[in-house]
Amino acid sequence: MVKITFKGASQEVGRSAFLVDDGDKILLDYGVKLTPHGLEYPLPVKTNLDASVVSHAHLDHTGNLPHLFQETNCLTYMTPPTLDIAKILWFDTLKIAGLEGMDANFSKDEIAKTEKFTFPIGYRKHMDITDHSSIVFHDAGHIVGSAITELRMRNSAVVYTGDFRYLETRLHAPAQFERIKECDVMITESTYGDRDHPDRKHTEKAFVESVQGTIDRGGHVLLPSFAVGRSQELIDVLHEYKVQAPVYFDGMGQSVARIYLANPSYLKDHKALRSALDKVNWVKNVKMRKQALKQPSVIVCTSGMMQGGSVYAYLPEVYNDKNSKIMLTGYQVAETPGKVLLETGRINLDGLNVAVKAGVERYDFSAHAGREELFRAMNVLNPQHVVCVHGDAEVTRKFAEGIRAEGFDAVVPELGRTVEL
């Protein structure tokens, strides 16, 4: 029997945090939830941990991890790229908190302590993390270094998917569930448990046709995108399809791109990505930002939901231009500027709520599994219990109904509750 206490990501997307107890107490992820009004944190962990495990670097899985080290000295396990990217995001969190006069919930000292107590391990390497528990990481196909955790404990085999894709994408091979031979409990993301994604090749083709058409009529293409994963993928797509336009790369995605290039074994085709990144203009200063706007161009910048970031260096020149386009390619949380723009065609700019005359489009480049992929992973693992996390309440409920229809036991946990399986 294993106990799981849900500290976050229960009938919600964000602040993933799950305490697994089978004699040993092991924490899976410890993230934050990004909202239009600030950050929401997972419930506190009020027990002595034997270990913690991190699936990947995105803030909704790592964003509160340094806070944990105000009171714990337990070892934390993650892949090397996950640690490198997480450090960039943690220091960026401190920077933003300082600019906004807010508390980041941790300090540089906690970041240093987190790094000190982190044990990086690669894929397919067996690691004993206590006397009675071991882990093996498998490629999750989500972002660089993302991992499915195969957790073997005293009496149970638990598989925590983290975020994954079970289909090949531009940068990553599919998730490697076939390598896992035993699973009693599957803790799975449910983000798109009620629908599938459109065909990726068709999406890429429609995307680049719209980009090139915008350039050809003299406009700019503004691509606010997630710094981790999405911005690098978009640059790779633009290069592969030979879009005829200068491409500018701005924001924190640059630092993340360097980590991608430094970890070629975690990518499907690192040479193609390197070639693409070598050909774009890396924006280093205000002068280059002005240069990007002097001729029709493509600008890949942060942030993906338009909550601040370098996108606001370009919006004043782009939003009022009918020949230009703003293209969103990622998940948009309710009430964020990106979501509001899609729904209303308006955005707040320099203290004013303005109508956007530029075209606004959305393309599905999701790095999360769609419904079919989720069920395929479940059928490969063949678990006794499926625990549905990291999904909106209604989506998770529909996903669980489908799981039960397939003859599996499905659990839809409530925040703060403990279940025994």
C-alpha positions in Angstrom: 0.0 0.0 0.0 1.2 3.5 -0.9 -0.1 6.8 0.4 -0.1 9.9 -1.8 -0.8 13.4 -0.4 -1.7 16.1 -3.0 0.0 19.4 -2.2 -0.9 20.9 -5.6 -1.9 20.3 -9.2 -5.1 18.7 -8.0 -8.0 19.6 -10.4 -5.8 22.5 -11.5 -2.9 23.2 -13.8 0.1 24.5 -11.8 2.0 24.0 -8.5 2.7 20.3 -9.0 3.6 18.7 -5.7 2.9 15.1 -4.6 4.1 13.4 -1.4 4.5 9.7 -1.9 4.8 7.6 1.3 5.5 3.8 1.3 7.6 3.9 4.4 10.0 6.4 2.7 8.6 9.9 2.1 9.4 11.2 -1.3 8.3 14.4 -2.8 7.5 14.6 -6.5 8.0 18.2 -7.8 7.4 21.4 -5.9 6.2 24.1 -8.3 4.2 27.3 -8.4 1.0 28.3 -10.1 1.1 31.3 -12.4 -2.0 33.5 -12.2 -2.8 37.0 -13.4 -2.6 38.1 -9.8 0.7 36.6 -8.9 2.0 33.2 -7.7 0.2 30.5 -5.8 2.3 28.0 -3.9 1.8 24.3 -3.1 0.7 23.3 0.4 3.6 23.1 2.9 5.3 19.8 3.5 5.2 19.2 7.2 7.2 16.0 7.4 10.8 14.9 7.2 11.5 14.0 3.6 13.8 11.2 2.6 14.2 12.5 -1.0 12.6 14.8 -3.6 12.4 14.2 -7.3 11.9 16.8 -10.1 10.4 15.9 -13.4 11.5 19.0 -15.4 12.4 22.6 -15.2 9.2 24.5 -15.9 8.2 26.7 -13.0 4.9 24.9 -12.3 7.1 21.9 -11.3 10.2 23.6 -9.8 9.2 27.2 -8.9 9.0 26.6 -5.1 11.8 24.0 -4.7 14.3 26.4 -3.2 11.8 27.3 -0.5 11.8 23.6 0.5 15.5 24.0 1.5 14.7 26.6 4.2 14.0 23.5 6.4 15.3 20.4 4.6 18.6 18.9 3.6 17.2 16.0 1.7 18.8 15.0 -1.6 17.0 16.1 -4.8 17.2 14.2 -8.1 16.8 15.6 -11.5 18.5 15.5 -14.9 21.5 17.9 -15.5 19.6 20.1 -18.0 16.7 20.5 -15.6 19.0 21.9 -12.9 20.7 24.3 -15.3 17.4 25.7 -16.6 15.7 25.8 -13.2 18.6 28.0 -11.9 17.9 30.5 -14.6 14.2 30.5 -13.8 14.8 30.8 -10.0 17.1 33.8 -10.4 14.6 35.4 -12.8 11.9 34.9 -10.2 14.1 36.8 -7.7 14.7 39.6 -10.2 11.0 40.0 -11.0 10.1 39.9 -7.3 12.7 42.6 -6.6 11.4 44.9 -9.4 7.8 44.5 -8.1 8.6 44.8 -4.4 7.3 41.3 -3.7 8.6 38.3 -1.7 9.9 35.5 -3.9 9.5 32.9 -1.1 13.2 32.1 -1.2 16.6 33.8 -1.5 19.9 33.3 -3.3 21.0 31.3 -0.3 18.2 28.8 -0.8 19.1 28.5 -4.5 22.7 27.7 -3.6 21.5 25.2 -1.0 19.2 23.5 -3.6 22.0 23.2 -6.0 24.3 21.8 -3.3 21.8 19.1 -2.4 20.8 18.2 -6.0 22.1 14.9 -7.4 21.9 15.1 -11.2 21.3 11.8 -13.1 20.7 11.0 -16.7 18.2 8.8 -18.4 18.1 5.0 -17.9 20.4 5.1 -14.9 19.2 3.2 -11.9 19.7 5.1 -8.6 19.0 4.0 -5.1 17.7 7.1 -3.3 17.0 5.4 0.1 17.6 1.9 1.5 14.3 0.8 0.1 13.5 3.1 -2.8 15.1 3.6 -6.2 14.4 5.7 -9.3 15.1 5.5 -13.1 14.5 8.5 -15.3 13.1 8.0 -18.9 12.8 10.6 -21.6 9.4 12.3 -21.4 9.7 14.1 -24.8 8.4 17.4 -23.3 11.4 19.7 -23.0 15.1 19.2 -22.7 15.9 17.0 -19.7 12.2 16.2 -18.9 11.8 12.9 -17.2 9.2 10.2 -16.5 10.1 8.9 -13.0 10.0 5.2 -12.5 9.9 4.9 -8.7 10.3 1.5 -7.0 9.5 1.5 -3.3 9.1 -1.2 -0.6 5.6 -2.4 -1.7 4.8 -0.5 -4.9 6.0 0.6 -8.3 4.9 4.2 -9.0 5.3 5.9 -12.3 5.1 9.7 -12.3 4.8 11.0 -15.9 5.4 14.7 -15.2 4.5 16.5 -18.5 5.1 14.4 -21.6 4.5 13.9 -25.3 4.1 10.5 -26.8 4.5 11.8 -30.4 7.7 12.9 -32.0 8.1 16.7 -32.2 10.6 19.0 -33.8 13.2 18.8 -31.0 12.3 15.6 -29.1 11.7 11.9 -29.6 8.5 10.4 -28.1 8.2 9.6 -24.4 9.8 6.2 -23.6 7.1 4.4 -21.7 8.0 1.1 -23.3 11.1 0.9 -21.2 9.1 0.6 -18.0 8.2 -3.0 -17.1 6.2 -2.6 -13.9 3.6 -0.1 -12.7 1.1 -0.4 -9.8 0.3 3.3 -9.7 0.4 5.8 -12.6 0.4 9.5 -11.6 -0.3 11.2 -14.9 -0.7 14.7 -16.2 -4.3 15.4 -17.5 -3.8 18.8 -19.2 -5.5 17.7 -22.4 -7.4 14.7 -21.2 -10.5 15.8 -23.0 -9.1 16.4 -26.5 -6.3 15.7 -29.0 -4.0 18.1 -30.7 -4.1 18.8 -34.4 -1.6 17.1 -36.7 1.8 18.8 -36.0 2.9 18.8 -39.6 -0.3 20.5 -40.7 0.1 23.1 -37.9 3.7 23.8 -38.8 2.7 24.3 -42.5 -0.2 26.7 -41.7 2.1 28.6 -39.3 4.9 29.2 -41.7 2.5 30.1 -44.5 1.0 32.8 -42.3 4.4 34.0 -41.2 5.7 34.2 -44.8 2.5 35.9 -46.0 2.8 38.5 -43.3 6.4 39.2 -44.3 5.5 39.4 -48.0 3.0 42.2 -47.3 5.5 44.2 -45.3 4.5 43.4 -41.8 6.2 42.1 -38.7 5.5 38.7 -37.0 5.7 38.9 -33.2 6.0 35.5 -31.6 5.7 35.8 -27.8 6.7 32.4 -26.6 7.8 30.3 -23.6 11.5 30.8 -22.9 11.9 27.0 -22.2 11.3 24.8 -25.2 8.8 26.8 -27.3 11.1 29.6 -28.5 13.8 27.2 -29.5 11.3 25.0 -31.3 9.8 28.0 -33.3 13.3 29.0 -34.4 13.9 25.4 -35.6 10.6 25.4 -37.5 11.3 28.8 -39.2 14.7 27.5 -40.3 13.4 24.1 -41.5 10.7 25.7 -43.7 13.2 28.3 -45.0 11.1 31.3 -44.1 12.5 34.3 -46.1 12.9 37.0 -43.5 15.4 38.1 -40.8 14.6 36.3 -37.6 15.4 38.0 -34.2 15.7 36.2 -30.9 15.1 38.2 -27.7 14.7 37.5 -24.0 15.5 34.7 -21.6 15.0 32.1 -24.3 18.6 32.9 -25.3 20.1 31.6 -22.0 17.9 28.5 -22.2 19.0 27.9 -25.9 22.6 27.8 -24.7 21.7 25.0 -22.3 19.9 23.1 -25.1 23.0 23.3 -27.2 25.2 22.2 -24.3 23.1 19.0 -23.9 23.0 17.4 -27.4 22.3 13.9 -26.1 18.9 15.1 -24.8 17.8 16.3 -28.2 16.5 14.4 -31.3 18.6 16.4 -33.7 20.9 18.9 -32.0 22.7 19.7 -35.3 19.6 21.1 -36.8 18.8 23.2 -33.8 22.4 24.6 -33.7 22.2 25.4 -37.4 18.9 27.3 -36.8 20.2 29.2 -33.8 23.4 30.1 -35.7 21.4 31.9 -38.4 19.1 34.1 -36.2 19.9 37.5 -34.9 20.4 37.3 -31.1 19.2 40.6 -29.7 21.7 42.1 -27.3 20.6 45.7 -26.8 18.0 48.4 -27.6 19.8 49.2 -30.9 19.1 45.7 -32.2 15.5 46.0 -31.1 15.1 49.1 -33.2 16.9 47.4 -36.1 14.4 44.5 -35.9 11.5 46.9 -36.6 13.1 48.7 -39.5 12.2 46.0 -42.1 9.7 43.1 -42.2 10.9 40.6 -39.7 10.1 37.7 -37.4 10.7 38.4 -33.7 10.8 35.4 -31.2 10.6 36.8 -27.7 9.2 36.3 -24.2 6.8 35.8 -22.5 4.5 33.1 -23.8 1.3 34.5 -22.0 2.4 38.1 -22.5 2.8 38.7 -18.8 5.8 41.0 -19.2 9.0 40.2 -21.0 10.7 41.5 -24.1 7.5 41.3 -26.2 6.6 44.7 -24.7 9.7 46.3 -26.4 8.0 45.6 -29.7 4.3 45.8 -29.1 4.0 49.7 -29.3 5.2 49.5 -32.9 3.3 46.3 -33.9 -0.1 46.4 -32.3 -1.5 49.2 -34.5 -0.2 47.8 -37.8 -2.8 45.9 -39.9 0.0 44.3 -41.9 1.6 42.7 -38.9 0.6 39.7 -36.7 0.9 38.5 -33.2 1.0 34.7 -33.1 0.5 32.8 -29.8 1.6 29.2 -29.7 1.2 28.1 -26.1 -1.2 27.4 -23.3 -2.9 30.6 -22.2 -4.1 30.8 -18.5 -7.4 32.5 -18.0 -7.2 36.3 -17.5 -3.5 36.5 -18.6 -2.8 39.2 -21.3 -2.4 36.5 -23.9 -5.8 35.0 -23.2 -7.5 38.3 -23.0 -6.0 39.3 -26.4 -7.3 36.1 -28.0 -10.8 36.7 -26.5 -11.2 40.4 -26.9 -8.6 41.7 -29.3 -7.4 44.2 -26.7 -4.3 44.5 -24.5 -3.0 46.8 -21.8 -0.1 48.9 -23.1 1.6 51.8 -21.3 -1.4 52.0 -18.9 -4.0 52.1 -21.6 -6.3 49.4 -22.8 -6.0 49.4 -26.6 -7.6 47.6 -29.5 -5.1 45.6 -31.5 -5.3 46.2 -35.2 -2.5 43.6 -36.0 -3.8 40.1 -36.8 -3.9 37.8 -33.8 -3.6 34.1 -34.3 -3.1 31.0 -32.2 -1.3 27.8 -33.2 -1.2 24.6 -31.2 2.5 23.7 -30.6 1.7 22.0 -27.3 4.4 19.9 -25.6 1.8 18.1 -23.6 0.2 14.8 -24.5 -3.3 14.8 -26.1 -6.1 12.4 -25.0 -5.0 9.6 -27.4 -1.4 9.8 -26.1 -2.5 9.7 -22.5 -4.5 6.6 -23.1 -1.8 4.9 -25.1 0.7 5.5 -22.2 -1.8 4.1 -19.8 -2.3 1.0 -21.8 1.4 0.4 -22.2 2.0 0.7 -18.4 -1.2 -1.2 -17.5 -1.4 0.1 -13.9 -3.7 -1.0 -11.2 -4.5 2.7 -10.4 -4.4 5.9 -12.5 -4.1 9.1 -10.5 -5.2 12.2 -12.6 -3.3 15.4 -11.8 -2.2 18.6 -13.6 -5.5 19.3 -15.3 -8.5 21.6 -14.9 -11.3 20.2 -12.8 -13.8 19.5 -15.7 -11.1 18.1 -18.0 -9.7 15.8 -15.3 -13.3 14.5 -14.6 -13.9 13.7 -18.2 -10.5 12.0 -18.5 -11.2 9.9 -15.4 -14.5 8.8 -16.8 -12.8 7.6 -20.0 -10.2 5.8 -17.9 -12.9 3.9 -16.0 -14.7 3.1 -19.2 -11.4 1.3 -20.2 -11.6 -0.8 -17.1 -9.0 1.0 -15.0 -9.4 2.5 -11.6 -9.1 6.3 -11.8 -8.5 8.7 -8.9 -9.3 12.4 -9.2 -7.6 13.8 -6.0 -8.6 16.9 -4.0 -6.1 19.4 -2.9 -4.7 18.5 0.5 -6.2 15.0 0.6 -4.3 11.8 1.1 -5.3 8.6 -0.7 -4.2 5.1 0.0 -3.7 2.7 -3.0 
